[in-house]
Amino acid sequence: MGALILQQTINALTVGSIYALIALGYTMVYGVLRLINFAHSELFTAGAFIGLALAGALGIAGHPTGGLLVGLITFVLVGLVGVSVEIVAYRPLRGTSRLAPMLSALGMAVVIQNAVMLIGGRRPMIYPSFLPSGAIDVFGAVVSYKQITIFLVAVVLMVGLELFVNRTNLGVRIRAVAENAETASLVGINPNMAISLIFFIGPGLGAVAGILYSSFYGVATFTMGFVIGMKAFTAAILGGIGSIPGAVLGGFLLGAIETFGTAWMPVLTGGVIGTEYRDIFAFSVLVLILLFRPAGLLGEHVSEETRVYKSDF
Amino acid sequence: MRVWPGALAMALLPVLALIAGQFLPAYPLRILDMILLYAILGLGLNIIVGYAGLLDLGYVAFYAIGAYSWALLASGQFDIHLPFALVLLIGASLAGLAGILLGIPVLRLRGDYLAIVTLGFGEIIRVLMNNLDGVTNGPQGIARIDEAHLFGWTLSTPHDFLYLLVAMLVVVFLFVWRIQESALGTALSAVREDQDAARGCGIDTTRVKLVAFAFSAFVGGGCGVVFAAMQRFVSPESFTFWESLIIVLVIVIGGLGNPFGALLGATLLILIPELLRAYADYRLLLYGMALVIIILARPRGIISRPFGPTWLMRRLGGGKC
């Protein structure tokens, strides 16, 4: 029993790390532009495919040290794609309505997904693992090195991001623009620079998550981003969208809810609610949390009186 | 102000659709039917998104409730065979009821949170339909649904549905337009522009939002019944998140809060993929690009909000604008 719970906790941490990495991209973009970046989930997929292509080109498939190199190059490449998507499809729409950029993002999602399909193919691709193989036994639970690596990579990236945002000059600029773009520009910060930076880091993290995800499951398909992206977005909302620690908390929490919910619901309900309701747990929890804490768990609660934006769309 | 010129101009569109229907072969006719169906869905969603300013990303849930009403109440599934007119009413009412039940807890939320909760609701409905095998037959869906009969008239060919859809479009169009011009419409636009100020004017914001939500869901449910009768097959496949997004795109591209916009948006969104059919694999890529380009060119929609039916009536009737 104890081993089972431990095993599920480890599985939850693995899935949670991936959700958290993707959720960071959603939350950072939302924090600054109040935009749901639908293209983000497709950049996650693009990351996995670019990683695959690089591994083939450099001839380092399935090697952990090579994996580090592939991860870095993919981060930069997808980051640059993210920056260009923002410049082409979102920047011209800034200051119109809030719906327009969101739907433009949707159009970009369709474009990127189909570009990945045309280049990478329709069929699921077998994915070489960039993660070390093998497993250890911890109190009866099997912990693979893959899982440990995924967790560690995610933690390193998240701590790095936290330090970057809170301790560096560029991070201060990002936070200033997130707080209020106009005021930030009054003190000499270029909001476009900060926004480009966000569109570099967010998709970069998403791309690394794509490589980790595909390495873990050993497969990559061009449609895989949609569901994962939706869950990661749920995680971002759960933690309080716009908040970086919130996205991390939400990611891990969603991983836990899904893993434990899927495992225990059939037992608790005597088989009436089976594992096929996996996707419902996430959404039901989300709906419930929002009803009691409309701004998410760590989200800043903006009172209606002080809100600057009166009309939502 | 004279009423006739404007009314005649607006009547031109349904008449044109009916005339075109006489000459079109079955395949283009089916596309025309789909355009009309999405136009009606767009008009319905416009009440909540365009007039009340609340983003609903789970509109397909109401559509699905309507479709499954017809599939369950007029097929061999439970061996119930109710008449079409009755199910149309039941399906639309069930969807409206679902809208109210969802709306009561949810309408306290604002903006994106509301969007995401409605998205969750849409997914929950779809997963339920996928998994309640005993009722909905799961992913296989329900086939061999009854042919629809409306007061002795059999609806089976795309041509029959053209008449039904044109009639529905006219009714829903007038309904939506009158809502827009009514006290409720004024209240809704006050809520959209500034909820706090609206409350200050004595508008019960939760109640008007709830009414808008219910009307919107009602129209969605009605469309679902017609869709199921047209396809004579339903499965959860038809009610994905993507479908909700298409309906949002219909009204945003056409023009948010403008009934003409929904018509134009539906035409474009259904026609573009058909025109791109020749490009096979590149079809969706080009479709995505077309969407981005249209939005970049006209962020407020192709026909923007002020140029609605009321404007047309005034313009052609010689009244002041």
Interface residues (C-beta under 8 A of the other chain):
Chain A: Y30 R34 I36 V88 A89 P92 L93 T96 S97 L99 A100 L103 S104 L106 G107 M108 A109 V110 V111 Q113 N114 A115 M117 L118 M230 F233 T234 I237 I241 G274 E276 Y277 D279 I280 F283 S284 L286 V287 L290 L291 P294 A295 E304 E305 K310 S311 D312 F313
Chain B: V49 G53 L54 L55 P105 V106 R108 L109 R110 G111 D112 Y113 A115 I116 V117 L119 G120 F121 E123 I124 V127 L128 N130 N131 R192 E193 D194 Q195 D196 A197 F241 L245 V248 L249 V252 I253 L256 D281 Y282 L284 L285 Y287 G288 M289 A290 L291 V292 I295 L296 P299 R300
